Amino acid sequence: KMKLHNLRPGQQAVITSVDLAGPQAARLQSLGFVPGSVVTAVRSAPLGDPVEYSVRGIRVALRQRESLGIAISESTP
């Protein structure tokens, strides 16, 4: 499975699953990181971590360890 971390700035995908636990998972779900949501990689920090993503009109910076817990599909609806 492809992970959110694999997206490069400007690329878009659909979230297929979120495999995170605890408060971290609840926080991301409340921000729209749920299966079926379209997510776009906006830009990355100079060293590549964190990466800014746009989902449901909200921009969120995620660290690699968080983005590796989110599976995506390259096809968009």
All heavy atoms as a GROMACS GRO file, in nm:
protein
  570
    1LYS      N    1   0.084  -0.120   0.000
    1LYS     CA    2   0.000   0.000   0.000
    1LYS      C    3   0.087   0.125   0.000
    1LYS      O    4   0.190   0.129   0.066
    1LYS     CB    5  -0.088   0.004   0.125
    1LYS     CG    6  -0.209  -0.082   0.120
    1LYS     CD    7  -0.296  -0.055   0.241
    1LYS     CE    8  -0.429  -0.123   0.227
    1LYS     NZ    9  -0.518  -0.095   0.338
    2MET      N   10   0.040   0.225  -0.069
    2MET     CA   11   0.110   0.352  -0.073
    2MET      C   12   0.074   0.432   0.053
    2MET      O   13  -0.040   0.430   0.098
    2MET     CB   14   0.069   0.428  -0.198
    2MET     CG   15   0.158   0.543  -0.232
    2MET     SD   16   0.122   0.598  -0.400
    2MET     CE   17   0.178   0.765  -0.387
    3LYS      N   18   0.171   0.503   0.108
    3LYS     CA   19   0.150   0.582   0.229
    3LYS      C   20   0.149   0.731   0.195
    3LYS      O   21   0.208   0.774   0.096
    3LYS     CB   22   0.261   0.554   0.332
    3LYS     CG   23   0.269   0.410   0.374
    3LYS     CD   24   0.147   0.370   0.451
    3LYS     CE   25   0.158   0.226   0.501
    3LYS     NZ   26   0.048   0.188   0.584
    4LEU      N   27   0.085   0.808   0.281
    4LEU     CA   28   0.076   0.953   0.262
    4LEU      C   29   0.215   1.014   0.246
    4LEU      O   30   0.235   1.107   0.170
    4LEU     CB   31   0.002   1.015   0.380
    4LEU     CG   32  -0.027   1.164   0.373
    4LEU    CD1   33  -0.111   1.198   0.250
    4LEU    CD2   34  -0.097   1.211   0.499
    5HIS      N   35   0.312   0.960   0.316
    5HIS     CA   36   0.448   1.010   0.311
    5HIS      C   37   0.506   1.007   0.168
    5HIS      O   38   0.596   1.085   0.136
    5HIS     CB   39   0.537   0.928   0.405
    5HIS     CG   40   0.680   0.970   0.402
    5HIS    ND1   41   0.723   1.089   0.456
    5HIS    CD2   42   0.790   0.910   0.351
    5HIS    CE1   43   0.854   1.100   0.438
    5HIS    NE2   44   0.896   0.991   0.375
    6ASN      N   45   0.454   0.920   0.081
    6ASN     CA   46   0.504   0.907  -0.056
    6ASN      C   47   0.459   1.020  -0.149
    6ASN      O   48   0.515   1.035  -0.257
    6ASN     CB   49   0.461   0.773  -0.117
    6ASN     CG   50   0.516   0.655  -0.040
    6ASN    OD1   51   0.441   0.577   0.016
    6ASN    ND2   52   0.648   0.643  -0.034
    7LEU      N   53   0.357   1.097  -0.108
    7LEU     CA   54   0.310   1.207  -0.192
    7LEU      C   55   0.414   1.317  -0.198
    7LEU      O   56   0.476   1.350  -0.097
    7LEU     CB   57   0.181   1.268  -0.136
    7LEU     CG   58   0.048   1.200  -0.165
    7LEU    CD1   59  -0.066   1.287  -0.115
    7LEU    CD2   60   0.029   1.169  -0.311
    8ARG      N   61   0.432   1.375  -0.314
    8ARG     CA   62   0.522   1.488  -0.333
    8ARG      C   63   0.438   1.614  -0.351
    8ARG      O   64   0.322   1.605  -0.392
    8ARG     CB   65   0.612   1.465  -0.456
    8ARG     CG   66   0.703   1.345  -0.440
    8ARG     CD   67   0.808   1.370  -0.331
    8ARG     NE   68   0.870   1.246  -0.286
    8ARG     CZ   69   0.866   1.202  -0.160
    8ARG    NH1   70   0.804   1.270  -0.066
    8ARG    NH2   71   0.926   1.091  -0.126
    9PRO      N   72   0.495   1.731  -0.322
    9PRO     CA   73   0.417   1.855  -0.336
    9PRO      C   74   0.347   1.864  -0.471
    9PRO      O   75   0.406   1.838  -0.575
    9PRO     CB   76   0.523   1.964  -0.319
    9PRO     CG   77   0.622   1.901  -0.224
    9PRO     CD   78   0.628   1.756  -0.269
   10GLY      N   79   0.217   1.895  -0.463
   10GLY     CA   80   0.134   1.906  -0.583
   10GLY      C   81   0.056   1.779  -0.615
   10GLY      O   82  -0.040   1.782  -0.691
   11GLN      N   83   0.095   1.666  -0.558
   11GLN     CA   84   0.025   1.541  -0.584
   11GLN      C   85  -0.098   1.528  -0.493
   11GLN      O   86  -0.098   1.577  -0.380
   11GLN     CB   87   0.116   1.420  -0.562
   11GLN     CG   88   0.224   1.405  -0.665
   11GLN     CD   89   0.306   1.280  -0.642
   11GLN    OE1   90   0.348   1.251  -0.530
   11GLN    NE2   91   0.327   1.204  -0.749
   12GLN      N   92  -0.197   1.458  -0.544
   12GLN     CA   93  -0.324   1.440  -0.473
   12GLN      C   94  -0.358   1.291  -0.467
   12GLN      O   95  -0.323   1.216  -0.558
   12GLN     CB   96  -0.432   1.516  -0.551
   12GLN     CG   97  -0.562   1.533  -0.479
   12GLN     CD   98  -0.656   1.622  -0.560
   12GLN    OE1   99  -0.692   1.587  -0.671
   12GLN    NE2  100  -0.692   1.735  -0.504
   13ALA      N  101  -0.426   1.251  -0.361
   13ALA     CA  102  -0.465   1.110  -0.345
   13ALA      C  103  -0.587   1.102  -0.254
   13ALA      O  104  -0.632   1.202  -0.198
   13ALA     CB  105  -0.351   1.030  -0.287
   14VAL      N  106  -0.641   0.980  -0.243
   14VAL     CA  107  -0.755   0.955  -0.155
   14VAL      C  108  -0.707   0.869  -0.038
   14VAL      O  109  -0.636   0.770  -0.058
   14VAL     CB  110  -0.868   0.880  -0.232
   14VAL    CG1  111  -0.981   0.844  -0.138
   14VAL    CG2  112  -0.918   0.966  -0.346
   15ILE      N  113  -0.746   0.906   0.082
   15ILE     CA  114  -0.710   0.829   0.201
   15ILE      C  115  -0.792   0.700   0.201
   15ILE      O  116  -0.914   0.703   0.186
   15ILE     CB  117  -0.737   0.910   0.329
   15ILE    CG1  118  -0.647   1.034   0.331
   15ILE    CG2  119  -0.715   0.824   0.454
   15ILE    CD1  120  -0.677   1.132   0.443
   16THR      N  121  -0.724   0.586   0.218
   16THR     CA  122  -0.794   0.457   0.220
   16THR      C  123  -0.804   0.401   0.362
   16THR      O  124  -0.898   0.329   0.393
   16THR     CB  125  -0.725   0.355   0.128
   16THR    OG1  126  -0.588   0.341   0.167
   16THR    CG2  127  -0.733   0.400  -0.017
   17SER      N  128  -0.705   0.430   0.448
   17SER     CA  129  -0.712   0.385   0.587
   17SER      C  130  -0.618   0.467   0.674
   17SER      O  131  -0.520   0.523   0.625
   17SER     CB  132  -0.680   0.236   0.599
   17SER     OG  133  -0.544   0.213   0.568
   18VAL      N  134  -0.650   0.472   0.803
   18VAL     CA  135  -0.566   0.541   0.901
   18VAL      C  136  -0.531   0.440   1.009
   18VAL      O  137  -0.620   0.389   1.078
   18VAL     CB  138  -0.639   0.663   0.961
   18VAL    CG1  139  -0.552   0.732   1.064
   18VAL    CG2  140  -0.679   0.762   0.851
   19ASP      N  141  -0.403   0.408   1.020
   19ASP     CA  142  -0.357   0.309   1.117
   19ASP      C  143  -0.272   0.377   1.225
   19ASP      O  144  -0.152   0.359   1.233
   19ASP     CB  145  -0.276   0.201   1.045
   19ASP     CG  146  -0.237   0.086   1.138
   19ASP    OD1  147  -0.306   0.067   1.240
   19ASP    OD2  148  -0.137   0.019   1.109
   20LEU      N  149  -0.339   0.459   1.304
   20LEU     CA  150  -0.275   0.529   1.416
   20LEU      C  151  -0.364   0.506   1.538
   20LEU      O  152  -0.481   0.473   1.525
   20LEU     CB  153  -0.263   0.679   1.386
   20LEU     CG  154  -0.177   0.717   1.265
   20LEU    CD1  155  -0.197   0.863   1.230
   20LEU    CD2  156  -0.030   0.690   1.295
   21ALA      N  157  -0.308   0.528   1.656
   21ALA     CA  158  -0.385   0.503   1.778
   21ALA      C  159  -0.382   0.624   1.871
   21ALA      O  160  -0.300   0.712   1.858
   21ALA     CB  161  -0.329   0.382   1.850
   22GLY      N  162  -0.477   0.623   1.965
   22GLY     CA  163  -0.479   0.721   2.072
   22GLY      C  164  -0.514   0.861   2.029
   22GLY      O  165  -0.581   0.883   1.928
   23PRO      N  166  -0.467   0.960   2.106
   23PRO     CA  167  -0.501   1.100   2.081
   23PRO      C  168  -0.457   1.147   1.942
   23PRO      O  169  -0.521   1.230   1.880
   23PRO     CB  170  -0.426   1.176   2.190
   23PRO     CG  171  -0.390   1.076   2.293
   23PRO     CD  172  -0.385   0.943   2.224
   24GLN      N  173  -0.346   1.092   1.896
   24GLN     CA  174  -0.295   1.129   1.763
   24GLN      C  175  -0.397   1.094   1.655
   24GLN      O  176  -0.426   1.174   1.567
   24GLN     CB  177  -0.164   1.054   1.740
   24GLN     CG  178  -0.097   1.079   1.608
   24GLN     CD  179   0.029   0.996   1.594
   24GLN    OE1  180   0.034   0.881   1.639
   24GLN    NE2  181   0.130   1.052   1.534
   25ALA      N  182  -0.454   0.975   1.661
   25ALA     CA  183  -0.554   0.932   1.563
   25ALA      C  184  -0.679   1.018   1.574
   25ALA      O  185  -0.734   1.061   1.472
   25ALA     CB  186  -0.589   0.786   1.584
   26ALA      N  187  -0.724   1.045   1.694
   26ALA     CA  188  -0.845   1.126   1.714
   26ALA      C  189  -0.825   1.267   1.659
   26ALA      O  190  -0.914   1.323   1.594
   26ALA     CB  191  -0.880   1.131   1.862
   27ARG      N  192  -0.707   1.323   1.682
   27ARG     CA  193  -0.677   1.458   1.632
   27ARG      C  194  -0.682   1.461   1.480
   27ARG      O  195  -0.745   1.549   1.420
   27ARG     CB  196  -0.539   1.502   1.681
   27ARG     CG  197  -0.496   1.636   1.628
   27ARG     CD  198  -0.354   1.671   1.680
   27ARG     NE  199  -0.286   1.751   1.582
   27ARG     CZ  200  -0.203   1.706   1.488
   27ARG    NH1  201  -0.175   1.579   1.479
   27ARG    NH2  202  -0.146   1.788   1.404
   28LEU      N  203  -0.617   1.365   1.416
   28LEU     CA  204  -0.614   1.363   1.270
   28LEU      C  205  -0.753   1.338   1.211
   28LEU      O  206  -0.790   1.398   1.111
   28LEU     CB  207  -0.514   1.260   1.220
   28LEU     CG  208  -0.368   1.295   1.248
   28LEU    CD1  209  -0.276   1.185   1.198
   28LEU    CD2  210  -0.330   1.428   1.185
   29GLN      N  211  -0.830   1.249   1.273
   29GLN     CA  212  -0.966   1.224   1.225
   29GLN      C  213  -1.052   1.348   1.236
   29GLN      O  214  -1.130   1.380   1.146
   29GLN     CB  215  -1.029   1.108   1.301
   29GLN     CG  216  -0.967   0.974   1.263
   29GLN     CD  217  -1.018   0.859   1.348
   29GLN    OE1  218  -1.086   0.878   1.448
   29GLN    NE2  219  -0.982   0.738   1.308
   30SER      N  220  -1.037   1.424   1.345
   30SER     CA  221  -1.117   1.546   1.361
   30SER      C  222  -1.080   1.652   1.258
   30SER      O  223  -1.160   1.738   1.226
   30SER     CB  224  -1.102   1.602   1.503
   30SER     OG  225  -0.974   1.657   1.522
   31LEU      N  226  -0.957   1.642   1.205
   31LEU     CA  227  -0.913   1.737   1.102
   31LEU      C  228  -0.951   1.692   0.961
   31LEU      O  229  -0.928   1.764   0.865
   31LEU     CB  230  -0.762   1.755   1.111
   31LEU     CG  231  -0.711   1.826   1.236
   31LEU    CD1  232  -0.560   1.819   1.244
   31LEU    CD2  233  -0.759   1.970   1.240
   32GLY      N  234  -1.009   1.572   0.947
   32GLY     CA  235  -1.053   1.524   0.816
   32GLY      C  236  -0.970   1.414   0.756
   32GLY      O  237  -0.995   1.372   0.642
   33PHE      N  238  -0.872   1.363   0.828
   33PHE     CA  239  -0.791   1.251   0.778
   33PHE      C  240  -0.866   1.121   0.803
   33PHE      O  241  -0.837   1.046   0.896
   33PHE     CB  242  -0.653   1.249   0.844
   33PHE     CG  243  -0.561   1.358   0.794
   33PHE    CD1  244  -0.564   1.484   0.851
   33PHE    CD2  245  -0.475   1.334   0.689
   33PHE    CE1  246  -0.481   1.585   0.806
   33PHE    CE2  247  -0.391   1.435   0.642
   33PHE     CZ  248  -0.394   1.560   0.700
   34VAL      N  249  -0.967   1.097   0.720
   34VAL     CA  250  -1.051   0.977   0.730
   34VAL      C  251  -1.061   0.913   0.591
   34VAL      O  252  -1.043   0.981   0.490
   34VAL     CB  253  -1.193   1.012   0.783
   34VAL    CG1  254  -1.186   1.060   0.927
   34VAL    CG2  255  -1.261   1.114   0.696
   35PRO      N  256  -1.087   0.782   0.585
   35PRO     CA  257  -1.100   0.717   0.455
   35PRO      C  258  -1.202   0.788   0.366
   35PRO      O  259  -1.308   0.829   0.411
   35PRO     CB  260  -1.147   0.576   0.492
   35PRO     CG  261  -1.087   0.553   0.628
   35PRO     CD  262  -1.099   0.688   0.697
   36GLY      N  263  -1.164   0.806   0.240
   36GLY     CA  264  -1.250   0.873   0.143
   36GLY      C  265  -1.216   1.019   0.122
   36GLY      O  266  -1.256   1.079   0.022
   37SER      N  267  -1.140   1.079   0.213
   37SER     CA  268  -1.102   1.220   0.198
   37SER      C  269  -0.991   1.235   0.095
   37SER      O  270  -0.899   1.153   0.089
   37SER     CB  271  -1.053   1.278   0.331
   37SER     OG  272  -1.157   1.288   0.423
   38VAL      N  273  -1.000   1.341   0.016
   38VAL     CA  274  -0.894   1.373  -0.080
   38VAL      C  275  -0.791   1.458  -0.008
   38VAL      O  276  -0.824   1.553   0.061
   38VAL     CB  277  -0.951   1.450  -0.202
   38VAL    CG1  278  -0.839   1.492  -0.295
   38VAL    CG2  279  -1.053   1.364  -0.275
   39VAL      N  280  -0.665   1.422  -0.023
   39VAL     CA  281  -0.556   1.494   0.042
   39VAL      C  282  -0.453   1.535  -0.063
   39VAL      O  283  -0.428   1.461  -0.158
   39VAL     CB  284  -0.492   1.407   0.155
   39VAL    CG1  285  -0.432   1.281   0.100
   39VAL    CG2  286  -0.388   1.486   0.232
   40THR      N  287  -0.397   1.655  -0.045
   40THR     CA  288  -0.295   1.707  -0.136
   40THR      C  289  -0.170   1.742  -0.057
   40THR      O  290  -0.180   1.805   0.049
   40THR     CB  291  -0.346   1.835  -0.207
   40THR    OG1  292  -0.469   1.807  -0.273
   40THR    CG2  293  -0.244   1.886  -0.309
   41ALA      N  294  -0.055   1.703  -0.107
   41ALA     CA  295   0.072   1.745  -0.046
   41ALA      C  296   0.098   1.887  -0.095
   41ALA      O  297   0.099   1.912  -0.216
   41ALA     CB  298   0.184   1.652  -0.086
   42VAL      N  299   0.114   1.981  -0.003
   42VAL     CA  300   0.132   2.121  -0.039
   42VAL      C  301   0.279   2.156  -0.052
   42VAL      O  302   0.324   2.203  -0.156
   42VAL     CB  303   0.062   2.214   0.063
   42VAL    CG1  304   0.084   2.360   0.028
   42VAL    CG2  305  -0.086   2.181   0.072
   43ARG      N  306   0.354   2.134   0.055
   43ARG     CA  307   0.498   2.163   0.052
   43ARG      C  308   0.566   2.091   0.168
   43ARG      O  309   0.501   2.050   0.263
   43ARG     CB  310   0.524   2.314   0.062
   43ARG     CG  311   0.473   2.375   0.191
   43ARG     CD  312   0.493   2.523   0.195
   43ARG     NE  313   0.424   2.577   0.313
   43ARG     CZ  314   0.435   2.699   0.354
   43ARG    NH1  315   0.511   2.783   0.288
   43ARG    NH2  316   0.372   2.740   0.460
   44SER      N  317   0.698   2.078   0.155
   44SER     CA  318   0.772   2.011   0.262
   44SER      C  319   0.877   2.107   0.318
   44SER      O  320   0.920   2.201   0.252
   44SER     CB  321   0.838   1.884   0.212
   44SER     OG  322   0.934   1.914   0.114
   45ALA      N  323   0.918   2.080   0.441
   45ALA     CA  324   1.023   2.157   0.504
   45ALA      C  325   1.153   2.132   0.427
   45ALA      O  326   1.165   2.033   0.356
   45ALA     CB  327   1.038   2.115   0.649
   46PRO      N  328   1.252   2.220   0.442
   46PRO     CA  329   1.378   2.204   0.367
   46PRO      C  330   1.442   2.066   0.381
   46PRO      O  331   1.498   2.016   0.285
   46PRO     CB  332   1.468   2.312   0.428
   46PRO     CG  333   1.372   2.417   0.472
   46PRO     CD  334   1.250   2.343   0.521
   47LEU      N  335   1.431   2.002   0.495
   47LEU     CA  336   1.489   1.868   0.511
   47LEU      C  337   1.387   1.757   0.488
   47LEU      O  338   1.414   1.640   0.513
   47LEU     CB  339   1.553   1.854   0.650
   47LEU     CG  340   1.670   1.948   0.676
   47LEU    CD1  341   1.722   1.934   0.817
   47LEU    CD2  342   1.782   1.927   0.575
   48GLY      N  343   1.266   1.793   0.443
   48GLY     CA  344   1.165   1.694   0.408
   48GLY      C  345   1.071   1.653   0.519
   48GLY      O  346   0.981   1.572   0.497
   49ASP      N  347   1.087   1.706   0.639
   49ASP     CA  348   1.000   1.668   0.750
   49ASP      C  349   0.984   1.788   0.842
   49ASP      O  350   1.085   1.842   0.888
   49ASP     CB  351   1.063   1.551   0.828
   49ASP     CG  352   0.968   1.486   0.928
   49ASP    OD1  353   0.847   1.481   0.899
   49ASP    OD2  354   1.015   1.442   1.034
   50PRO      N  355   0.866   1.839   0.867
   50PRO     CA  356   0.737   1.782   0.829
   50PRO      C  357   0.695   1.822   0.687
   50PRO      O  358   0.761   1.901   0.622
   50PRO     CB  359   0.641   1.845   0.932
   50PRO     CG  360   0.702   1.979   0.960
   50PRO     CD  361   0.851   1.956   0.954
   51VAL      N  362   0.580   1.767   0.646
   51VAL     CA  363   0.520   1.799   0.517
   51VAL      C  364   0.383   1.859   0.544
   51VAL      O  365   0.309   1.812   0.631
   51VAL     CB  366   0.507   1.673   0.428
   51VAL    CG1  367   0.434   1.706   0.299
   51VAL    CG2  368   0.645   1.615   0.399
   52GLU      N  369   0.350   1.964   0.470
   52GLU     CA  370   0.219   2.028   0.483
   52GLU      C  371   0.122   1.964   0.385
   52GLU      O  372   0.153   1.950   0.267
   52GLU     CB  373   0.230   2.178   0.455
   52GLU     CG  374   0.101   2.253   0.470
   52GLU     CD  375   0.114   2.401   0.440
   52GLU    OE1  376   0.227   2.451   0.422
   52GLU    OE2  377   0.010   2.468   0.433
   53TYR      N  378   0.006   1.924   0.437
   53TYR     CA  379  -0.099   1.862   0.355
   53TYR      C  380  -0.225   1.945   0.364
   53TYR      O  381  -0.251   2.011   0.465
   53TYR     CB  382  -0.130   1.720   0.404
   53TYR     CG  383  -0.012   1.626   0.397
   53TYR    CD1  384   0.068   1.602   0.508
   53TYR    CD2  385   0.020   1.561   0.278
   53TYR    CE1  386   0.177   1.517   0.501
   53TYR    CE2  387   0.129   1.476   0.271
   53TYR     CZ  388   0.206   1.454   0.382
   53TYR     OH  389   0.314   1.369   0.375
   54SER      N  390  -0.306   1.938   0.259
   54SER     CA  391  -0.436   2.003   0.259
   54SER      C  392  -0.543   1.895   0.250
   54SER      O  393  -0.539   1.810   0.160
   54SER     CB  394  -0.447   2.097   0.138
   54SER     OG  395  -0.578   2.151   0.130
   55VAL      N  396  -0.637   1.897   0.345
   55VAL     CA  397  -0.747   1.801   0.345
   55VAL      C  398  -0.872   1.875   0.391
   55VAL      O  399  -0.871   1.944   0.492
   55VAL     CB  400  -0.716   1.677   0.433
   55VAL    CG1  401  -0.696   1.714   0.578
   55VAL    CG2  402  -0.824   1.570   0.419
   56ARG      N  403  -0.978   1.866   0.311
   56ARG     CA  404  -1.106   1.932   0.343
   56ARG      C  405  -1.089   2.080   0.374
   56ARG      O  406  -1.150   2.133   0.466
   56ARG     CB  407  -1.176   1.859   0.457
   56ARG     CG  408  -1.214   1.716   0.420
   56ARG     CD  409  -1.298   1.654   0.524
   56ARG     NE  410  -1.338   1.521   0.479
   56ARG     CZ  411  -1.423   1.445   0.544
   56ARG    NH1  412  -1.478   1.485   0.654
   56ARG    NH2  413  -1.453   1.326   0.497
   57GLY      N  414  -1.002   2.147   0.299
   57GLY     CA  415  -0.983   2.290   0.315
   57GLY      C  416  -0.895   2.332   0.432
   57GLY      O  417  -0.879   2.450   0.458
   58ILE      N  418  -0.838   2.237   0.502
   58ILE     CA  419  -0.752   2.266   0.617
   58ILE      C  420  -0.609   2.226   0.581
   58ILE      O  421  -0.587   2.121   0.520
   58ILE     CB  422  -0.799   2.188   0.742
   58ILE    CG1  423  -0.938   2.231   0.782
   58ILE    CG2  424  -0.701   2.207   0.858
   58ILE    CD1  425  -0.999   2.144   0.890
   59ARG      N  426  -0.513   2.307   0.620
   59ARG     CA  427  -0.372   2.273   0.598
   59ARG      C  428  -0.312   2.228   0.729
   59ARG      O  429  -0.324   2.297   0.830
   59ARG     CB  430  -0.296   2.392   0.540
   59ARG     CG  431  -0.337   2.419   0.398
   59ARG     CD  432  -0.245   2.515   0.332
   59ARG     NE  433  -0.283   2.529   0.193
   59ARG     CZ  434  -0.208   2.590   0.104
   59ARG    NH1  435  -0.093   2.643   0.139
   59ARG    NH2  436  -0.247   2.598  -0.021
   60VAL      N  437  -0.247   2.112   0.724
   60VAL     CA  438  -0.190   2.050   0.844
   60VAL      C  439  -0.050   2.000   0.812
   60VAL      O  440  -0.028   1.937   0.708
   60VAL     CB  441  -0.277   1.930   0.890
   60VAL    CG1  442  -0.219   1.866   1.014
   60VAL    CG2  443  -0.420   1.973   0.913
   61ALA      N  444   0.044   2.029   0.902
   61ALA     CA  445   0.181   1.977   0.886
   61ALA      C  446   0.192   1.848   0.967
   61ALA      O  447   0.158   1.844   1.085
   61ALA     CB  448   0.282   2.078   0.935
   62LEU      N  449   0.236   1.741   0.900
   62LEU     CA  450   0.252   1.611   0.966
   62LEU      C  451   0.397   1.566   0.958
   62LEU      O  452   0.464   1.583   0.856
   62LEU     CB  453   0.166   1.504   0.898
   62LEU     CG  454   0.015   1.524   0.899
   62LEU    CD1  455  -0.051   1.406   0.830
   62LEU    CD2  456  -0.037   1.540   1.040
   63ARG      N  457   0.443   1.505   1.064
   63ARG     CA  458   0.575   1.443   1.067
   63ARG      C  459   0.569   1.311   0.992
   63ARG      O  460   0.462   1.252   0.974
   63ARG     CB  461   0.619   1.419   1.212
   63ARG     CG  462   0.638   1.545   1.289
   63ARG     CD  463   0.785   1.571   1.305
   63ARG     NE  464   0.807   1.699   1.372
   63ARG     CZ  465   0.895   1.786   1.329
   63ARG    NH1  466   0.966   1.761   1.220
   63ARG    NH2  467   0.915   1.898   1.393
   64GLN      N  468   0.685   1.261   0.953
   64GLN     CA  469   0.692   1.136   0.877
   64GLN      C  470   0.625   1.022   0.952
   64GLN      O  471   0.553   0.943   0.894
   64GLN     CB  472   0.837   1.101   0.846
   64GLN     CG  473   0.850   0.970   0.771
   64GLN     CD  474   0.994   0.935   0.737
   64GLN    OE1  475   1.084   1.016   0.755
   64GLN    NE2  476   1.015   0.816   0.689
   65ARG      N  477   0.649   1.012   1.083
   65ARG     CA  478   0.593   0.900   1.160
   65ARG      C  479   0.440   0.900   1.157
   65ARG      O  480   0.379   0.795   1.163
   65ARG     CB  481   0.646   0.900   1.303
   65ARG     CG  482   0.600   1.015   1.387
   65ARG     CD  483   0.658   1.012   1.529
   65ARG     NE  484   0.620   1.128   1.605
   65ARG     CZ  485   0.686   1.243   1.606
   65ARG    NH1  486   0.796   1.255   1.535
   65ARG    NH2  487   0.644   1.344   1.678
   66GLU      N  488   0.380   1.019   1.146
   66GLU     CA  489   0.233   1.027   1.137
   66GLU      C  490   0.187   0.990   0.996
   66GLU      O  491   0.093   0.914   0.979
   66GLU     CB  492   0.185   1.168   1.171
   66GLU     CG  493   0.212   1.209   1.314
   66GLU     CD  494   0.186   1.355   1.338
   66GLU    OE1  495   0.233   1.440   1.261
   66GLU    OE2  496   0.115   1.384   1.437
   67SER      N  497   0.254   1.045   0.896
   67SER     CA  498   0.211   1.022   0.758
   67SER      C  499   0.233   0.877   0.713
   67SER      O  500   0.166   0.830   0.621
   67SER     CB  501   0.279   1.119   0.662
   67SER     OG  502   0.418   1.104   0.664
   68LEU      N  503   0.323   0.805   0.780
   68LEU     CA  504   0.343   0.664   0.746
   68LEU      C  505   0.228   0.577   0.797
   68LEU      O  506   0.213   0.463   0.755
   68LEU     CB  507   0.476   0.613   0.803
   68LEU     CG  508   0.600   0.662   0.728
   68LEU    CD1  509   0.727   0.623   0.803
   68LEU    CD2  510   0.604   0.611   0.585
   69GLY      N  511   0.144   0.629   0.885
   69GLY     CA  512   0.029   0.556   0.936
   69GLY      C  513  -0.098   0.579   0.856
   69GLY      O  514  -0.204   0.530   0.892
   70ILE      N  515  -0.086   0.652   0.745
   70ILE     CA  516  -0.204   0.683   0.662
   70ILE      C  517  -0.183   0.624   0.524
   70ILE      O  518  -0.090   0.665   0.452
   70ILE     CB  519  -0.227   0.835   0.655
   70ILE    CG1  520  -0.248   0.891   0.797
   70ILE    CG2  521  -0.345   0.867   0.565
   70ILE    CD1  522  -0.252   1.042   0.804
   71ALA      N  523  -0.268   0.530   0.486
   71ALA     CA  524  -0.260   0.466   0.353
   71ALA      C  525  -0.344   0.545   0.254
   71ALA      O  526  -0.450   0.599   0.289
   71ALA     CB  527  -0.310   0.322   0.360
   72ILE      N  528  -0.295   0.553   0.130
   72ILE     CA  529  -0.365   0.630   0.027
   72ILE      C  530  -0.374   0.550  -0.103
   72ILE      O  531  -0.304   0.452  -0.124
   72ILE     CB  532  -0.291   0.762  -0.002
   72ILE    CG1  533  -0.145   0.736  -0.043
   72ILE    CG2  534  -0.298   0.855   0.118
   72ILE    CD1  535  -0.072   0.858  -0.096
   73SER      N  536  -0.462   0.599  -0.189
   73SER     CA  537  -0.475   0.548  -0.325
   73SER      C  538  -0.450   0.665  -0.418
   73SER      O  539  -0.500   0.775  -0.393
   73SER     CB  540  -0.615   0.493  -0.346
   73SER     OG  541  -0.638   0.466  -0.482
   74GLU      N  542  -0.373   0.644  -0.522
   74GLU     CA  543  -0.341   0.753  -0.614
   74GLU      C  544  -0.462   0.805  -0.690
   74GLU      O  545  -0.463   0.919  -0.732
   74GLU     CB  546  -0.232   0.711  -0.712
   74GLU     CG  547  -0.098   0.693  -0.647
   74GLU     CD  548   0.008   0.659  -0.747
   74GLU    OE1  549   0.025   0.540  -0.776
   74GLU    OE2  550   0.072   0.753  -0.796
   75SER      N  551  -0.562   0.720  -0.710
   75SER     CA  552  -0.678   0.763  -0.787
   75SER      C  553  -0.765   0.857  -0.706
   75SER      O  554  -0.786   0.837  -0.587
   75SER     CB  555  -0.759   0.643  -0.832
   75SER     OG  556  -0.801   0.569  -0.721
   76THR      N  557  -0.812   0.963  -0.769
   76THR     CA  558  -0.901   1.057  -0.702
   76THR      C  559  -1.043   1.040  -0.757
   76THR      O  560  -1.060   0.998  -0.870
   76THR     CB  561  -0.854   1.203  -0.722
   76THR    OG1  562  -0.843   1.229  -0.862
   76THR    CG2  563  -0.721   1.228  -0.654
   77PRO      N  564  -1.142   1.070  -0.676
   77PRO     CA  565  -1.281   1.050  -0.720
   77PRO      C  566  -1.321   1.142  -0.834
   77PRO      O  567  -1.261   1.241  -0.857
   77PRO     CB  568  -1.363   1.080  -0.595
   77PRO     CG  569  -1.275   1.148  -0.499
   77PRO     CD  570  -1.134   1.124  -0.543
   0.00000   0.00000   0.00000
